[in-house]
Amino acid sequence: MARVEHWVFDLDNTLYSAQCQLFLQIDRRMGDYIAGLLGLAYEDARRLQKKYFHTYGTTLRGLMNDHQVDPSAYLEFVHDIDLTVIAPDQALDAALAGLPGIKVIFTNANREHAERVIQRLGVARHFAAIFDIQDAGYLPKPEPETYDRFLACHRITPGRSVLFEDSVANLKPAAALGMTTVLVTPGEEGVVNHGHFDHVHHVTDDLAGWLEHFPAQLNQFDGR
């Protein structure tokens, strides 16, 4: 653990479990936004939203490219959700407190949403910084350019950092750069995270438990 300088965490479906279905609220708001913007039936809007997600990495990027959508207005709309489905997480709070080094959030969401979530979880005090979609120039993970920008912004040495993500795809560029990767399951509904992937070094369905009991495994990983 002594060699880990930065602990990097995705936000949605990673710091909190996907089982609370918070992101499902965001997903529905995306469909509502597209339906209102383009005058589509909700199901047609949902199909377009998924097309943009799989083509561009985020729905927002597709909307910006094809419809010149104002990203601030979109992000405010889709993150207007009920956070009470998330409970304060004392186990995560304790586990983060026990980690040496700097903790940073790296998210495709916006800063306001990230701040609200970590406040609700009761873990905001642990994070030195949030790198959000605006910091990324609205170029989302898993675009390699965004990882380069993130690492440079926070002066992170890849070989001395760990990335926690609920997306296999978002771990791939990190592993290529030399970061240790941890997949947090089950992840977002509809995203394929099953199977064997060489760029996934560790897998857990209990982030707090993994942080508390298993970080010593990182010292045994010599794949970089």
ABEGO torsion letter per residue (X at the ends): XAABABBBBBBBGAABBAAAGAAAAAAAAAAAAAAAAAGBBAAAAAAAAAAAAAAAGBAAAAAAAAAGBBAAAAAAAAABBBAAABBBBAAAAAAAAABBEBBBBBBABBAAAAAAAAAAAGAAAABABBBBAAAAGGBBOABAAAAAAAAAAAGBBAAABBBBBABAAAAAAAAAAGBBBBBBOAEBBGBBABEBBAABABBBABAAAAAAAAAAAAAABAAX
